[in-house]
Amino acid sequence: MESLDEHFNLEDESESSDDSSRNRHKSKLPLASPLCAETKFESGFQKTGRICLEHIREAMLHHKWQEAAEYMASYTQMLEDRKRRSTSKELVWRLSIEILHHLSNSTVKDYNIIYERMKHSGVKDYLTICLEHSFHLMLHGQIEEAKQQLSVAESWRYGKESISQHQRVKLIQAYRSLLDYMIWCDKKYTLTKNNSIESDNQGMQTLFRQASVNFKELLRNPGVWDPFVLSYVEMLEFYEDYEEALNVLNDYAYDNSFPPNPNAHVYIYQFLKRHNASEKKLVKVLKNLHLLVPSHELMLEYSFLLLQSERTSDFRKAFAVLLDMLDFACWRSNLDVWKSLQDAIHQLLSQNEGQMIIQDYMALRKDWWPKLHFTRSHAKKDSEENAKLLEVKASLAEILCPGRALRYTAEPLPT
């Protein structure tokens, strides 16, 4: 540790000089708790490391990344302190990567050196570091290298496997399969571009089989696995295993052990639409999506499908779905939604009980809907931005809010 002692010059006289220098350049930032608190029985080695760490933090707070990197090169010696190795390892790992992110001259090789050193400085975070390392390689387009990292981590074992270690291994297997999918996509592109090449086709089949095993295993664990599910379904569709693809999507959306996930229902709808499923099946999926996210953009398609029916019950559902959308301010100025609402109202009014149905749904909205949609400021804004929207809304104002003194009117536009 002599180099650190010399670097920070921990003699009493130098310390007082250093303190006075720091006082002259005292930070105006709010004081934070020390990253590494002084202890009563700390050694000289630990004291030097603590002061070094404070210098690193000060440099990072002022975005002096090169200076922080120079201090960091000395602080890594703290990994030799057996008593504080686990704490020091976490700091070295996180701070080093953060500093490298901000250094303009940092290279992938620099990152690799840090990650490899962290992996071999202890076993506690080995799997997590491997996973993060692979992410970094992926971001730099080094897919094969990232896959190699995950393959090594997948086969790594230490002692009795804990629950957390088991979970990390499953996650590593999942991401390794995602990389198999990415390589599979590259081969698919080559296969399409160069017609049929037997070696590419065989390679794709191998990657598909490898990925399928881990994707299936992953989907036995409740969670949100959107990118993995989409990748698996795309591969299944490519090999025309449509039944299995639909089973995967249905299990993902309707298995009660999984958390509610609107995306899962969107994926089923998109799959069914791609394969020309009946309107009945599409409506069923969108009905479930409506229960989860009544403001979802697909609710416009849901209302359109319902309005194709000739049953009053479906007109009523369409009307309710569109009202639910317009309860959210994000749809307030959407002409398509208001035109669909206009169509639904016309369909209802052609039925005997149409007006009563409208009044029933608007009963809970009568106190706040006019303020949300039918004020004078809304009319002014709509007349300036979308004259057609103003016209449609004005035609519906009295039907939706009968007997209310609304100030929303379709005034003639200036010529």
N, C-alpha and C positions, 0 to 999 in steps of 0.2 A: 504493500500500500504506500510505499515511499513516494511513488510518482504523484499520487493524489495529495499527500502531505505537502510535497514541494509545490504542487500546482496551486493549492489554496493557502500555503504559507501560514500554518496554524500557530506560529509563535505568538506570544501575548502582544508584543509590540505591533506585529503585522495585523493582528486581529483588530486592535484599536484603530489602526490606520484604515483597515478595510471597512470597519463600522462607520467611521467618519465619512468615508467616501460614499457609502451607501446612504447615509443620512442626507448628503447633499443632493442625491438623486432619488429621494424617497418617492415611491409610487403614489399617485393620487387615487389609485383604485382601492375599493373597500378591502380591508384586511380579511384574509381567509385563514382557516385553521391550517396548521402545518401539515404537509403531506406525511412527514415522519417526525413525530413528536420526540423531544429530548427526554431521555430516561435518566434515572439517578445513577445507574451503574453501567452506562454505555462506555464502550471501549473507544480508544482513539480512532480505530478503524470505522466504527459505527458513527462517531461524531463527524468524521470527514465525509462519510457518505451522506449524512443528514444535511450538512451544509451544501454539498454538491447538488443534492436534490432541490434545495431551495433556489440555488442558482439556475437550475434547469427550469423550474417553474417561472421564475422571474423573466427569464429569456423568452419563454413561450407566451407569457402574458403580453409581452411587448412585441411579439412576432419576430423575434430575433432568432430565426430558425437555425442559421449557421452556428451561432454562438451556442444555442441549445444542443446542437449535434456534437460540438466539441466537448461540452460538459458530459454529455451522455456517454461518450467514448470512455470517460473515466469512471462514470457511475456503474457501468456494467461489472466492475470488479466486486460490487456488492453481492453478486451471485456466489462469491466464495464464502460469504458469511452463512454458516450452516443454521444459526439460530433464526435468521430472518430471510432465509432463502426463498420461501414461498411468497412472502410479501414483496421482496425485491424483484422476484421473477415477474410478477404481475405488472409492477411499475415499469420495469425495463421493457417488457413486451409492448404494453400500451403506449408508453411515451415514445419509444423508438419508432413505432409505426406511424404515430401522429406526426413526429418530426419529419420523417421521410416523405409523408404526404405533402408537406409544405416546402420541401427542398426542391428547387427547380432542376438540380443536376442529379437527383436520385435515379437509380436504375433498378430494373427487376432483380439484378444480381444483388444489389444492396438489401432488398427485401428478403431475398432467399437466404442471405447470410443470417439476418436477424431471426427469421422463422426457424431455420435449422438449429441455431444456437439455443433458442427457447425450447425446442422439442427435446433437446438432449441435456437440459439443465434440471430435469425432473419429470416425473411421470403424471403428475396430477392433471395438468392441462394439455397433455399430449394430443388427444383427439380433437379438442377444440381448436388448438393451434393448427393442426393439419387441415381442418375444415376451413378456417380463415385463410390459410395459405392457398388452398385450392381456389377460393373465391378471388383472391388477388390475381392468380394466374389466369383465371377465366376472364377477368376484366381486361387483361392484356392479350387476349386471344390465344393463349397457350393452353388449348383444350386438352391435348394429349398429356402435357405435363401435369395439368390439374387432375386428370383422371388417374395418373400414376400416383400422385400424392394420396388420393382417396383410396386407391387399391391397397397401398401400404398400410394406411390407417385402418382399413377394414379388417385386415388380418392381424392387427396388433392386439395383444392381450397382455395384461399385467395383473397378477394375483387373482383373487376371487372377484368375478365380475359383479360390480355394483349395479343398482337400478339406473343411476345416472349414466354410467358407462354403457350400459345396454342401450339406453335411449340414444346416446350419441352415435353408437355404432349403427343403429337403424337409420339415423339421419344421414350418416356418411354413405351408407348403402343406397339411400334414396338419391342423393346428389350424384353419386357415381353412375347410377342408372340414368339420371338426367343428362349427364355427359355422354353416355352411350347413345342416348336419343339425339343429341346435337351432332355427334359424329355420323350417326345414321342419316340425319337430314342432309349432311354434306354428301354422303354417298348416294342418296336418293337424287340429289341435284345432278351429280355426275352421271348417274345412270340415265336420267331423263335427257341430259344434254348429249350424251354419246350413244344414245340408244341402249342396247342391252350388252353389258359386259359381265360375263359369268362370275369373275372374281369379285366384282363389286356387289353382285346380287347375293353371293354366298356370305360376304362380309356383313351385309345388311341383315341377313337372316340370323347370323351369330349375335350381332348386337341386339337385335329384337328379342331373341330368346333370353339373353343375359338381363336386359332391362325388364322384361316381363316378370321374371321371377321376383325381383326386388320390388317392382311396382305393386304386384299382388300382395306381397308381404306387408308393404307399407300401408296399403288400404285396409288392412285388418286392424290398424290402430286408429282410433277416433282422432280427428284433427282436421285442419284446413289444409288440403294438399292440392290446391288448384293447378299449379304448373305441372305437377307430376301426373295428375289425372288427364289433363289436356294432352300431354305428350304421349301417354299410354293409348289414349283413344285415337289419336292421329295415326299411330303405328298400326293399331288394330284395323282402322278403316282402310289403310293402304293395302293390307292383306285381305280385305273384304270380309273380315270377321265382325259383321255389323251387330250380330246378336250379342256377342261378348262385350262389344263396345257399349251397347245400350245397357247391358247388365251392370257394367262398371259405373256408368253414370247414374243409374237408378239407385244402386247401393249407396253411392256417395251422397245422393240427395235425400233419400228417404230412410236411411238407417238412423234410428232414433239415438243411437249411441254417439253419433257425430253431432257437433254443434250446428245449430241452424245456419245455413249458408245460402244466401240468395244466388250467388254465382253458380252453385250446383244446379239450380233449376234453369238458369239461363243456358247452361251448357246442354242440358237435355233438350230444351226448346230449339236451340241452334242445330243440334244433331238431327232432331226429327224433321226440321224444316229442310235441311240439306237432303234428306232422303224422302221428301215428298209424303210425309205422314198426313193422316186425315186431320181435318179441322177439329174434330172431336178430341183427338189426342193433344193437339196444340193448346186447345182451350183448357184442358185439364191441367197441363203444366203451368200455364199462365195463371190459373186460379190459385195454385199453391204459391206462386211468386207474389201474387197480389196480397196474400195474407202476411207475407214477410216484409215487402216493400211496396206499399200502395202508390208511392210516387215514382216507381221505376219507369224508365222510358218505354219499356215493352208493354206497359199498360195501355198505350195508345193502340198497339196492334191487338191487344186483348179486346178492347172495346170494339174495334173494327170487325173482328171475328164474330163477336156477339151480335152486332148489328146486321150481320148477313143472315141471321136466323129469322124465322117468321113467328117466333114465340114471344109473347108479352113478357114472360119471365126473363128472357135473354135481353130484351130491350131495357128492362128494369135493372138488370145486372150491369149493362153497359153504362147506363145513366149513373149508377152508384160508383162505378169504377172511375168515370170521368170527374165526378164531383170530388172523389178522394184525391185525384191528381191535382185538382184546382185548389184543394185545401192547402197546398204547398206553394209558397210564393215563387218558386223556380219555374212554375208553369203558367204564371199569371198572364204573361204576354205572348203565349204560344198560340198562334192562329189555328194550327191543326187541331189542338185539343178543344178549343172553343167551337170550331166547325163540327167536330165529332159530337160535342155536347148538343149542338143545335140539331144534328141529325137524330140523336137519341130522343130529344124532347119532341120532335115532330112525329117520330114513331110512337111514342107514348101517347101523345095527344090524339092520335088516330084511334086509340083504344078507348073503351068506355070509362075505365078507371084511371086514365092517364094523369089527369090533373090532380087527383087525390094522391097518387104515387109521388108526384113531384112535391107536393106540399108536405108529405110525410118525411121525405129525405131532407127537405129544407128547414123543417121545424127546428132541428138542433143547430142550424147554421144562421138562423134569421138575425141574430144579434151581432154577428161579427162578419158574415160574408159581404154585406154591402160596403163595410169599411175596407175590406180586403180587395174588392174588385170594382166597386161602382161609385167612387167618389168623383168630385169635379176634377181633382188633380189627375186621376186615372184617365178621365175623358180627354183632358188636355194633352197628356203624354201620348195616348193612343192616336189622337188626331194628328199629331206631329210625326209619329213614327210609323204608324200602320193604319191607314184609313179603313181597310177592310176589316181589321180587328175591331175597330170602333163600331162599325156597322153591325157586325155579328153580335157583339156584346150588348149593344143598345137594343137589339131585337129580342134579347133574352131577359133583360133586366126586369121587366114587369112580370114575366112568367115566373121567374125564380123568386122574386121578392115582391109579391103583389101587395098593393096598398101602402108601399113605402115611398116617402117623398125623396126619391133618388135624384141626385144631381148629375147623373151620368147620361148624357144625351148625344146623339149623333148630329152635331151641328154641321151645317153645310160648309164644305171646304172653300176657302177663298179662290176665286178664279185667277 
